[in-house]
Amino acid sequence: MSPTERTPAGFRLDCAGRILDLSGQPAVMGVVNLTPDSFFDGGRFIGTAPSPDLGKALESALDMVSAGADIIDVGGESTRPGAVAVSAEEEIERTARFIALLRSRSDVFVSIDTWKAAVAGEALRAGADIVNDISGFTFDPGMAALCGRHRCGVVLMHTPVRPGEMQWSHDTGTAGHDIVATVLEALARSIGIARSHGVESIVTDPGIGFGKSVEENFRLLARLDELHALGLPILAGVSRKSFLGQAIRRDGEGIPPPPERLDATTSANTIALLNGADILRVHDVGAAIQARAVVEALRRSCGGTE
């Protein structure tokens, strides 16, 4: 098979010889953030050093696997708006040992959420299968070549700016432009960079919540399937993001904080699945598994699958 093969039932992705099969049903990617400042779960796994409490983080990851997660996405640097960058050395310290520990306990697919080639390299050597690069290979010129050498899977996301340059504003975005066309064009460039370095096992991510207005985020969610024009699987990451908080806020009240956005997240994940998502990136694996089960039952009842 080719590294990214689209069968009549869906996609199969070759991650250095391990096949991530998306042809039966969409995959669920559970998030483990080993950071003190991520927007939802920052600090959850930080010990007294402060460094990650690997035992607590491992327990959480294995709980996600037991709940049905197909992929565990490990992050060592927050990408929330206004986030402060950390060094590659600190990011490696937060993630590489944890990935090795998780790999020793589970054969679940593991992705490293980083845009730095040095971090990705250590994560891949520790046992990661996938590099999840929010920049779509545009921040670190060494990332594409590294991934090509390792023949790993990659997620290429669209973001117009670095996380430290994003604000908590809801009026940003690409006013006057078709956001779907803008994202398609940018992702096509990222795919070109990837393929020029021998990377073919590719997932695309429109970067919902990254440098886009609330309306643009919903437009991308509504038109998600249009990204399949690139011929590649699509990851949707909407979990507990602020555009959902904007949608559910009550008149005269502030935006509900991330812990109060689970129901909105489940609604958005269901919409993403109905509109073609091949992977859901989530903080709440059990809820995503249930949303997937309902969508798959609906499709079976309509004759979409056997």
N, C-alpha and C positions, 0 to 999 in steps of 0.2 A: 504494500500500500504506500501511497505518498505520505509525507509527514503529516499533512492535514488533508484527510480524505472525507469528502461528503458522499455518504451513501444515500440511497432513497429515504432511509429513516432518519438521517442526521449525520453528525460529524464524528470522526474518530481521530484522535490527536496522538502522534508518536512523540513521547517525551524521553528521548535517549533510550528507546527500546521498550519503555513501558507505555502501554496503550490506555489513554484516557478515553473511554467509550461514551460519547454523548448521543449515540444513535438511538438508544432505547428510551431515555428520558433525560431532561436537563440535569446537570450536576449542581450540587450545593457546596459552596465554599465557605467554611467557617473561619472567622477572623480571630486571631490571637495577637493582640497588640502588646508588645513588651516595652511599653513606653510610659512615661509619667504624664503625658499631656495629650493623648488622643482625645477626640471630642466626646466620645461616649464612654469608653472603658479605660481611659488613661489612668495609670497608677494601680490598676487592679492587681497586677502581678509584680509590683515593685516591692522588694524586701527592704531591709534596714540599711543596706550599703550606701546609696540606693542602687541596687542592681536587681535584675529580674529574679523573682522567686520561682526557680525552674520547676520545683515540685508542684506548686500550685498551678502554674501555667500548663504543665503536662497533664495534670488531672482535668483541667478544663478542656484541653484539646482532645483527650481520650473520651471525655463525656460527649463532645461534639461528634466524634467518630461513632460512638455507640448510638447516638441519636440519628445517624445516617449521613453525616458529612462525607462527601467524596474527596474533598480537598481541604487542607488546613493552610490558611494564608498567614504567614508569620511576618510581623512588621516590627522594626526597631526604631522608626522615626515617624513622628506624627506628620500627616499631610493635611491637617485641618487648616482652614484659612488663618493666616498670620502665624503659622507654626515656626518655631525657631529651629534652624538646621542643626544637625549634630554631625560630628566627624564620622568618617567611615570606620575608624577604629572603635568608637563607642557603639556604633550600630552593629558591627561584627560581634563585639562582646555581648550585646543583648540577644543576638539571634543564633549564632552558629552553634553554640553548645546546646541550645534548646532544640534545634533542628536535629542534631545528632542523637539527642536523647529521645526525641519523638520517633525518629526513624528506627531506633533500637526496640521500640515498643509497639510499632504499628507499621503496616505497609500502605497506609493512606497516602495519597498524593500530597506532596508538600510544595507550596509556593513561597517564594521570598518576595515580600513587598518592598522593593527598593529601586532607586534609579541609579545607584552607584555600582560600577563594575567591580570594584574591590569587594564590596559587600556581597554581591551576587556570586562572585567566584568562591568565596569562603562558604556561602550557603550551599552551593552546588556540590562542593567537596564534602560537606557535612551530610549530604543526602537529599537536598531539595531536587525536585523534578521540573519546576516551572519558575521563571522569573516574571514577576508582575511589576512592570515598569510604568509608573504613572505618566512618564514623559514621552512614551512611545519612541524610545531610543533617541531623544533629542537633547537631553541634559548632559549625558556623559558619552563622549565620542568612542569610548572603549567598550561600551556595553554590547553593541551588536556583534562585534567580533568575538567577544567572550562567549556569548550565547551560541554563536555559530560553531565554535570549537567544542562546546559541551553537547551540542545537538539537543538542547533542552527545549521544553515548551516555553512559550512566552505569551504574556498578555500585554498588548500595546494599547495604552489609554491615550485619550485626547485631553490635554489641558493647555489653555492659552498662556498661562503664567505659572511661575513657581508658587508652591504653597505659601511661602513667606510673603509673597506679593499679593495674595488674595486677601480680601477683607470679608467681614461678616455682613457686607452690604447685600441687599436683595435687588438692587437696581443695576448691577453689573451685567455684562454679557456682550453680545455682538449685535447691538441694535441696528436695524436696517438690513440684516443679512438673514438668509435662511440657515438656521443653526444646523439642520441636518446636512445640508450641502457643505457647510463649513467643516463639520466633523468628518464627513466622508472624504473630503479633500485632504484634510490633515492626516487621517488614518491611512489613506493611500500612500502618502509620502512616507509615513513610518513603515509601512509594509515594504515599500521600495528599499528603504535603508536595510531592513531586516534581510530581505532576499538577496541583496547585494553582498551580504556577509554569510550567506549560506543558511540562514534561519528560515525554516519553512513551517514549523509547528506553531501556528499563530492563532491567538484569540484576540478579538478586538473589543474595546471598551469605550463607549462614547464619553466617559468621564462626567456622568451626571453629578452635579454639585460642584464641579471644578470650574470656576471662572465663568459661570453661566447664570443668567437671571432665573427667577422662579418659573416664569413662563417658558423659557427655553428648556429647562429641565423637564417640564411636563410635556413639551412638544417632542423632545427626544424619546421620552417614555412611550408616548402615543405612536410614534413612527419608528420604533426600534427595529422592526423587521426590515426596514429599508437598508439597514447596514449590511444585510445579507447580500446586497449587490456586490460586496467585496469578496464574496465566496468563502467567507470564514465564519467560525462560530462567534457568538456575541456574549460578552459578560455584562450583566447589569448589577451595578452596585448602588442601591438606593437606601440601604439600611439606616434608619433613624436620622436621615439627613435633614438639614434645616428647611429645605423647600417643602418637605412634608409637614414640618411644624408650622410653616406659613399657611398651608392649606387647611389645617385643623384648628388654627387659632380662633378664639371667640372674640367678637367685637369688644373693644375696650380692654382686652387682656393681652398680656405678652405672649410671645411664642412659647408653646409648651417645650420644655427641655427634652433632650434625647431620651431619658428614661420613660417619658410619657408618649413616645411615638411608635410603640410596637404595633398597635392595631393599624395605624397608617402605613407602616412598613409592610405588613402582611398584605394590605390592599394593593400597594404599589408593586410588591413582588408578584402578586397574582396577575396584575396588568402586564408586567414585564414578560411573564411566561406566556400569556395569551398572545403577546405581540412578538414572540420569537426568541426570547432569551434562551441561550444554551447553558449558561452558568449563572447562578445567583450568588453574589457575595454578601454574606449576612453575619450579624452578631448573634442571631437567635435561630439556631439550626432546626430545632423542633418545629417552630412555627413555619419555617420555610418548607420543611418536608411535608407538612400538612397542606400548605398552599399548593405545592407541586402535585400531591395526591389528588386534590380536588380538580385541578386543571387536567390531569391525565385521565381521570374518570370522565370528565366532560368530553374530552376528545374521543375516548372509546365509545361513549354513548352516541356520538355524532359520526362514528365510523372512521375517525381519523387515524386510529391505530388498531391493530388486531390484538 
